Amino acid sequence: MPDPRRADLLMRFQRAQAQFTDRVDAVEPGEWDAPALPEWSVADLVAHLTGEQLWVPLLLAGESPDAIGPQVPTDPAELLGGDPLSAWESAADAALTAWAADDALSGTVRLSAGPAPASDHLTEMTVDLTVHAWDLARAVGGDTVLDPELVAEAFRHAEEHLGEDGVPGVFDAPVEVPPGADLQTRMLARFGRRA
């Protein structure tokens, strides 16, 4: 009997990928150097997520971060080449194919922080894609309205897993939101972003 949780995790991940793809597709040629985050340009942000997708098949094959690091470029020009959308889509397809394998979510993956259930890592990747879709859209003046189900999942994840200091080097500490703020604003605030 199919596992409904597995199907839900994969569906959310695929939707998060599609949402991010829409934002990458909306980037105009002159916007790749625009700031997306304090230390990242639009190209840096897209390259980060492209590289993250390229890690998935290797992680699910049991490789360690130390073994994967040299195999996946980190330089945006090398990762994205002359066609960032195609580079992103190719990496995203490879990740989705790897996650969709029958036993992919039943094991563990070896991350820099140590072993983790593969299903937890998939959820973290879905949340990361959701938050960064907003970052990318905001950087280029695009559509910042996110999929409400993905927003709810990201907010739930943040409430359960993010401390009051955020995740140093990854997500800033939460910021205050006005009373009555919508769920997307509250979710983004948990990840240190002001909507």
C-alpha positions in Angstrom: 0.0 0.0 0.0 1.4 3.4 -0.9 2.6 5.6 2.0 0.4 8.8 1.9 3.1 10.7 3.9 5.7 9.9 1.2 3.3 11.1 -1.5 2.6 14.3 0.4 6.3 15.0 1.0 7.1 14.5 -2.7 4.2 16.6 -3.8 5.2 19.5 -1.6 8.8 19.3 -2.8 7.7 19.3 -6.4 5.4 22.3 -5.8 8.3 24.1 -4.1 10.6 23.4 -7.0 7.9 24.6 -9.5 7.4 27.8 -7.4 11.1 28.5 -7.5 11.3 27.7 -11.2 8.7 30.3 -11.9 10.8 32.9 -10.0 14.0 31.9 -11.8 12.2 32.1 -15.2 11.1 35.7 -14.3 14.7 36.9 -13.8 15.7 39.4 -16.6 19.2 39.2 -18.1 20.3 42.4 -16.3 19.1 41.2 -12.8 21.5 38.4 -12.1 24.0 40.6 -10.2 21.2 42.3 -8.2 21.4 41.7 -4.4 19.1 39.0 -3.2 20.4 38.6 0.4 23.0 40.5 2.3 25.9 38.5 1.0 24.4 37.0 -2.2 23.4 38.2 -5.6 20.5 36.7 -7.5 23.0 34.4 -9.3 24.5 33.3 -6.0 21.0 32.5 -4.6 20.0 30.4 -7.7 23.4 28.7 -7.7 23.1 27.8 -4.1 19.8 26.1 -4.7 21.0 24.5 -7.9 24.0 23.0 -6.0 21.7 21.8 -3.2 19.6 19.9 -5.8 22.7 18.4 -7.3 23.7 17.0 -3.9 20.5 15.0 -3.6 21.3 12.0 -5.8 24.7 11.7 -4.1 23.4 12.0 -0.6 20.7 9.4 -1.3 23.5 7.1 -2.7 25.1 7.2 0.7 27.9 9.6 0.0 29.3 11.9 2.7 29.4 15.7 2.5 33.2 15.4 2.3 33.0 13.2 -0.8 30.2 15.3 -2.4 31.8 18.7 -1.9 34.5 18.3 -4.6 31.9 16.8 -7.1 29.5 19.8 -7.0 30.8 23.2 -8.1 30.1 26.2 -5.8 31.0 29.0 -8.3 27.8 30.5 -9.7 29.3 30.8 -13.2 30.3 27.2 -13.2 26.9 26.0 -11.8 24.7 28.1 -13.9 26.7 28.6 -17.1 25.1 30.7 -19.8 21.6 29.5 -19.1 20.7 29.6 -15.4 17.1 28.5 -15.9 18.2 25.3 -17.8 20.9 24.6 -15.2 18.3 25.0 -12.4 15.7 22.8 -14.2 18.2 20.1 -14.9 19.4 20.0 -11.2 15.8 20.1 -10.0 14.8 17.2 -12.2 17.7 15.1 -11.0 16.8 15.8 -7.4 13.1 15.0 -7.9 14.0 11.8 -9.7 16.3 10.7 -6.8 13.7 11.6 -4.1 11.0 9.7 -6.0 12.9 6.4 -5.9 11.0 3.8 -3.9 13.3 3.6 -0.9 14.7 7.2 -1.0 12.7 8.4 2.0 13.1 5.4 4.2 16.8 5.8 5.0 19.1 8.4 6.4 21.4 10.9 4.7 24.8 12.0 5.9 24.8 15.8 6.3 27.4 18.1 7.6 25.6 18.2 11.0 25.5 14.4 11.1 23.0 11.7 10.0 19.4 12.7 9.5 16.3 10.9 8.3 16.0 11.4 4.5 12.3 12.5 5.0 13.4 15.3 7.3 16.0 16.5 4.9 13.4 16.5 2.1 11.2 18.7 4.3 14.1 21.1 5.0 14.8 21.4 1.3 11.1 22.1 0.6 11.1 24.9 3.3 14.4 26.3 1.9 13.0 26.4 -1.6 9.9 28.2 -0.3 11.7 30.9 1.7 14.2 31.4 -1.1 11.4 31.7 -3.8 10.3 34.8 -1.8 13.9 36.1 -1.6 14.4 35.7 -5.3 11.0 37.3 -6.2 11.7 40.2 -3.9 15.1 40.8 -5.3 13.8 41.2 -8.9 10.4 42.8 -8.1 8.6 39.6 -9.0 5.6 37.7 -7.6 6.2 37.4 -3.8 2.9 35.7 -3.1 3.8 32.1 -2.2 1.8 28.9 -2.3 -0.3 28.9 0.9 0.2 25.2 1.7 4.0 25.6 1.4 3.8 28.7 3.6 1.9 26.8 6.2 4.5 23.9 6.1 7.4 26.3 6.3 5.8 28.1 9.3 5.1 24.8 11.1 8.7 23.7 10.4 10.1 27.0 11.7 7.9 26.9 14.9 9.2 23.3 15.6 12.8 23.6 14.6 14.1 27.2 14.7 15.3 28.7 17.9 15.1 32.3 18.8 18.5 32.9 17.3 17.5 31.5 13.9 20.2 29.2 12.4 23.5 31.1 12.5 24.9 31.4 9.0 21.7 30.1 7.4 18.7 32.0 8.7 18.6 35.2 10.7 16.9 35.5 14.1 13.1 36.0 13.8 11.9 39.6 13.4 8.8 41.2 15.0 5.6 41.3 13.0 2.6 43.6 13.4 -0.5 42.2 15.1 -2.8 40.5 12.7 -0.1 39.8 10.2 -0.9 37.1 7.6 0.7 33.6 7.7 3.2 34.4 5.0 4.4 37.5 6.8 4.7 35.5 10.1 6.5 32.6 8.3 9.0 35.0 6.7 9.5 36.7 10.0 10.4 33.4 11.6 13.2 33.1 9.0 14.4 36.6 9.7 12.7 38.3 6.8 10.5 41.4 6.7 7.7 41.2 4.2 
